[in-house]
Amino acid sequence: MTLFAVLFEDDRQNAAAIRKDYLQRHFAFLKANAASIRTAGPLSREGDAFAGGLWLVEARTSDDVDRLVKEDPFWAAGLRKTVQIFAWNRVFTEGVLLK
């Protein structure tokens, strides 16, 4: 299994309405996929509470991650403007340098 960093940029048009209408479905999706989506949360910019999101996903391939992204209710609702998927190699965590 590989750890992937997934960066989302949100489409600002209708973002507030989409978040309001789909947030609980998005949370249910995250919980249902907790074995793969190890951590998730919103990204913000100064003056913009919700600019996008970040997930750390454990999966076999980036195609598996892409399929997961496209199953998220936020994706189907059009909230996500762009998505970038990167394989990620953790080398430092909680003060410890990993091998």
Biotite code that builds the C-alpha atoms (Angstrom):
import biotite.structure as struc

atoms = struc.array([
    struc.Atom([0.000, 0.000, 0.000], chain_id="A", res_id=1, res_name="MET", atom_name="CA", element="C"),
    struc.Atom([1.101, 3.543, -0.750], chain_id="A", res_id=2, res_name="THR", atom_name="CA", element="C"),
    struc.Atom([0.205, 6.746, 1.050], chain_id="A", res_id=3, res_name="LEU", atom_name="CA", element="C"),
    struc.Atom([-1.147, 9.486, -1.224], chain_id="A", res_id=4, res_name="PHE", atom_name="CA", element="C"),
    struc.Atom([-1.656, 13.190, -0.567], chain_id="A", res_id=5, res_name="ALA", atom_name="CA", element="C"),
    struc.Atom([-4.773, 14.470, -2.313], chain_id="A", res_id=6, res_name="VAL", atom_name="CA", element="C"),
    struc.Atom([-5.136, 18.237, -2.748], chain_id="A", res_id=7, res_name="LEU", atom_name="CA", element="C"),
    struc.Atom([-8.476, 19.731, -3.730], chain_id="A", res_id=8, res_name="PHE", atom_name="CA", element="C"),
    struc.Atom([-9.198, 23.246, -4.897], chain_id="A", res_id=9, res_name="GLU", atom_name="CA", element="C"),
    struc.Atom([-12.839, 24.197, -4.530], chain_id="A", res_id=10, res_name="ASP", atom_name="CA", element="C"),
    struc.Atom([-14.914, 25.994, -7.135], chain_id="A", res_id=11, res_name="ASP", atom_name="CA", element="C"),
    struc.Atom([-15.884, 29.226, -5.414], chain_id="A", res_id=12, res_name="ARG", atom_name="CA", element="C"),
    struc.Atom([-19.126, 29.609, -7.339], chain_id="A", res_id=13, res_name="GLN", atom_name="CA", element="C"),
    struc.Atom([-21.961, 28.138, -5.232], chain_id="A", res_id=14, res_name="ASN", atom_name="CA", element="C"),
    struc.Atom([-19.437, 26.647, -2.773], chain_id="A", res_id=15, res_name="ALA", atom_name="CA", element="C"),
    struc.Atom([-21.328, 27.755, 0.335], chain_id="A", res_id=16, res_name="ALA", atom_name="CA", element="C"),
    struc.Atom([-24.620, 26.280, -0.901], chain_id="A", res_id=17, res_name="ALA", atom_name="CA", element="C"),
    struc.Atom([-22.973, 23.016, -1.964], chain_id="A", res_id=18, res_name="ILE", atom_name="CA", element="C"),
    struc.Atom([-21.196, 22.647, 1.379], chain_id="A", res_id=19, res_name="ARG", atom_name="CA", element="C"),
    struc.Atom([-24.436, 23.281, 3.240], chain_id="A", res_id=20, res_name="LYS", atom_name="CA", element="C"),
    struc.Atom([-26.430, 20.786, 1.158], chain_id="A", res_id=21, res_name="ASP", atom_name="CA", element="C"),
    struc.Atom([-23.789, 18.029, 0.957], chain_id="A", res_id=22, res_name="TYR", atom_name="CA", element="C"),
    struc.Atom([-21.688, 18.301, 4.127], chain_id="A", res_id=23, res_name="LEU", atom_name="CA", element="C"),
    struc.Atom([-23.421, 15.512, 6.056], chain_id="A", res_id=24, res_name="GLN", atom_name="CA", element="C"),
    struc.Atom([-23.237, 13.179, 3.034], chain_id="A", res_id=25, res_name="ARG", atom_name="CA", element="C"),
    struc.Atom([-19.545, 14.062, 2.650], chain_id="A", res_id=26, res_name="HIS", atom_name="CA", element="C"),
    struc.Atom([-18.907, 13.241, 6.333], chain_id="A", res_id=27, res_name="PHE", atom_name="CA", element="C"),
    struc.Atom([-20.776, 9.928, 5.974], chain_id="A", res_id=28, res_name="ALA", atom_name="CA", element="C"),
    struc.Atom([-18.643, 9.134, 2.916], chain_id="A", res_id=29, res_name="PHE", atom_name="CA", element="C"),
    struc.Atom([-15.431, 9.869, 4.848], chain_id="A", res_id=30, res_name="LEU", atom_name="CA", element="C"),
    struc.Atom([-16.544, 7.621, 7.719], chain_id="A", res_id=31, res_name="LYS", atom_name="CA", element="C"),
    struc.Atom([-17.539, 4.825, 5.332], chain_id="A", res_id=32, res_name="ALA", atom_name="CA", element="C"),
    struc.Atom([-14.091, 5.008, 3.711], chain_id="A", res_id=33, res_name="ASN", atom_name="CA", element="C"),
    struc.Atom([-12.007, 5.488, 6.859], chain_id="A", res_id=34, res_name="ALA", atom_name="CA", element="C"),
    struc.Atom([-9.912, 2.393, 6.095], chain_id="A", res_id=35, res_name="ALA", atom_name="CA", element="C"),
    struc.Atom([-8.496, 4.217, 3.053], chain_id="A", res_id=36, res_name="SER", atom_name="CA", element="C"),
    struc.Atom([-8.932, 7.914, 3.865], chain_id="A", res_id=37, res_name="ILE", atom_name="CA", element="C"),
    struc.Atom([-6.593, 8.142, 6.849], chain_id="A", res_id=38, res_name="ARG", atom_name="CA", element="C"),
    struc.Atom([-7.127, 11.856, 7.526], chain_id="A", res_id=39, res_name="THR", atom_name="CA", element="C"),
    struc.Atom([-8.997, 14.700, 5.839], chain_id="A", res_id=40, res_name="ALA", atom_name="CA", element="C"),
    struc.Atom([-9.781, 18.357, 6.339], chain_id="A", res_id=41, res_name="GLY", atom_name="CA", element="C"),
    struc.Atom([-10.419, 21.730, 4.721], chain_id="A", res_id=42, res_name="PRO", atom_name="CA", element="C"),
    struc.Atom([-7.776, 24.132, 3.482], chain_id="A", res_id=43, res_name="LEU", atom_name="CA", element="C"),
    struc.Atom([-8.192, 27.885, 3.789], chain_id="A", res_id=44, res_name="SER", atom_name="CA", element="C"),
    struc.Atom([-6.595, 31.066, 2.553], chain_id="A", res_id=45, res_name="ARG", atom_name="CA", element="C"),
    struc.Atom([-6.575, 34.404, 4.308], chain_id="A", res_id=46, res_name="GLU", atom_name="CA", element="C"),
    struc.Atom([-10.102, 35.758, 3.930], chain_id="A", res_id=47, res_name="GLY", atom_name="CA", element="C"),
    struc.Atom([-11.423, 32.484, 2.482], chain_id="A", res_id=48, res_name="ASP", atom_name="CA", element="C"),
    struc.Atom([-12.576, 29.944, 5.068], chain_id="A", res_id=49, res_name="ALA", atom_name="CA", element="C"),
    struc.Atom([-12.826, 27.083, 2.572], chain_id="A", res_id=50, res_name="PHE", atom_name="CA", element="C"),
    struc.Atom([-10.398, 27.095, -0.343], chain_id="A", res_id=51, res_name="ALA", atom_name="CA", element="C"),
    struc.Atom([-10.186, 23.339, -0.794], chain_id="A", res_id=52, res_name="GLY", atom_name="CA", element="C"),
    struc.Atom([-9.218, 20.219, 1.086], chain_id="A", res_id=53, res_name="GLY", atom_name="CA", element="C"),
    struc.Atom([-6.478, 17.727, 1.869], chain_id="A", res_id=54, res_name="LEU", atom_name="CA", element="C"),
    struc.Atom([-6.740, 13.968, 2.292], chain_id="A", res_id=55, res_name="TRP", atom_name="CA", element="C"),
    struc.Atom([-4.101, 11.404, 3.130], chain_id="A", res_id=56, res_name="LEU", atom_name="CA", element="C"),
    struc.Atom([-5.199, 8.171, 1.482], chain_id="A", res_id=57, res_name="VAL", atom_name="CA", element="C"),
    struc.Atom([-3.770, 4.686, 1.747], chain_id="A", res_id=58, res_name="GLU", atom_name="CA", element="C"),
    struc.Atom([-4.290, 2.801, -1.520], chain_id="A", res_id=59, res_name="ALA", atom_name="CA", element="C"),
    struc.Atom([-2.600, 0.503, -4.018], chain_id="A", res_id=60, res_name="ARG", atom_name="CA", element="C"),
    struc.Atom([-2.566, 2.938, -6.956], chain_id="A", res_id=61, res_name="THR", atom_name="CA", element="C"),
    struc.Atom([-3.361, 6.536, -7.835], chain_id="A", res_id=62, res_name="SER", atom_name="CA", element="C"),
    struc.Atom([-6.209, 5.186, -9.993], chain_id="A", res_id=63, res_name="ASP", atom_name="CA", element="C"),
    struc.Atom([-7.752, 3.708, -6.823], chain_id="A", res_id=64, res_name="ASP", atom_name="CA", element="C"),
    struc.Atom([-7.482, 7.131, -5.186], chain_id="A", res_id=65, res_name="VAL", atom_name="CA", element="C"),
    struc.Atom([-9.009, 8.833, -8.230], chain_id="A", res_id=66, res_name="ASP", atom_name="CA", element="C"),
    struc.Atom([-11.995, 6.451, -8.107], chain_id="A", res_id=67, res_name="ARG", atom_name="CA", element="C"),
    struc.Atom([-12.441, 7.214, -4.395], chain_id="A", res_id=68, res_name="LEU", atom_name="CA", element="C"),
    struc.Atom([-12.306, 10.976, -5.035], chain_id="A", res_id=69, res_name="VAL", atom_name="CA", element="C"),
    struc.Atom([-15.018, 10.681, -7.670], chain_id="A", res_id=70, res_name="LYS", atom_name="CA", element="C"),
    struc.Atom([-17.311, 8.775, -5.284], chain_id="A", res_id=71, res_name="GLU", atom_name="CA", element="C"),
    struc.Atom([-17.281, 11.687, -2.793], chain_id="A", res_id=72, res_name="ASP", atom_name="CA", element="C"),
    struc.Atom([-20.607, 13.571, -2.777], chain_id="A", res_id=73, res_name="PRO", atom_name="CA", element="C"),
    struc.Atom([-18.674, 16.861, -2.972], chain_id="A", res_id=74, res_name="PHE", atom_name="CA", element="C"),
    struc.Atom([-17.235, 15.740, -6.334], chain_id="A", res_id=75, res_name="TRP", atom_name="CA", element="C"),
    struc.Atom([-20.615, 14.809, -7.806], chain_id="A", res_id=76, res_name="ALA", atom_name="CA", element="C"),
    struc.Atom([-22.093, 18.101, -6.570], chain_id="A", res_id=77, res_name="ALA", atom_name="CA", element="C"),
    struc.Atom([-19.425, 20.103, -8.412], chain_id="A", res_id=78, res_name="GLY", atom_name="CA", element="C"),
    struc.Atom([-17.659, 21.558, -5.378], chain_id="A", res_id=79, res_name="LEU", atom_name="CA", element="C"),
    struc.Atom([-14.214, 20.388, -6.426], chain_id="A", res_id=80, res_name="ARG", atom_name="CA", element="C"),
    struc.Atom([-12.611, 22.520, -9.137], chain_id="A", res_id=81, res_name="LYS", atom_name="CA", element="C"),
    struc.Atom([-9.349, 20.576, -9.309], chain_id="A", res_id=82, res_name="THR", atom_name="CA", element="C"),
    struc.Atom([-7.769, 17.549, -7.693], chain_id="A", res_id=83, res_name="VAL", atom_name="CA", element="C"),
    struc.Atom([-4.108, 16.587, -7.531], chain_id="A", res_id=84, res_name="GLN", atom_name="CA", element="C"),
    struc.Atom([-2.961, 13.167, -6.360], chain_id="A", res_id=85, res_name="ILE", atom_name="CA", element="C"),
    struc.Atom([0.626, 12.662, -5.182], chain_id="A", res_id=86, res_name="PHE", atom_name="CA", element="C"),
    struc.Atom([2.356, 9.566, -3.842], chain_id="A", res_id=87, res_name="ALA", atom_name="CA", element="C"),
    struc.Atom([3.758, 10.624, -0.475], chain_id="A", res_id=88, res_name="TRP", atom_name="CA", element="C"),
    struc.Atom([6.656, 9.220, 1.478], chain_id="A", res_id=89, res_name="ASN", atom_name="CA", element="C"),
    struc.Atom([6.525, 10.165, 5.140], chain_id="A", res_id=90, res_name="ARG", atom_name="CA", element="C"),
    struc.Atom([10.061, 10.700, 6.467], chain_id="A", res_id=91, res_name="VAL", atom_name="CA", element="C"),
    struc.Atom([9.370, 12.686, 9.648], chain_id="A", res_id=92, res_name="PHE", atom_name="CA", element="C"),
    struc.Atom([6.496, 12.416, 12.110], chain_id="A", res_id=93, res_name="THR", atom_name="CA", element="C"),
    struc.Atom([5.901, 13.627, 15.656], chain_id="A", res_id=94, res_name="GLU", atom_name="CA", element="C"),
    struc.Atom([9.554, 14.534, 16.176], chain_id="A", res_id=95, res_name="GLY", atom_name="CA", element="C"),
    struc.Atom([10.880, 11.237, 14.819], chain_id="A", res_id=96, res_name="VAL", atom_name="CA", element="C"),
    struc.Atom([12.904, 10.815, 11.634], chain_id="A", res_id=97, res_name="LEU", atom_name="CA", element="C"),
    struc.Atom([11.712, 7.643, 9.926], chain_id="A", res_id=98, res_name="LEU", atom_name="CA", element="C"),
    struc.Atom([13.881, 5.325, 7.862], chain_id="A", res_id=99, res_name="LYS", atom_name="CA", element="C"),
])
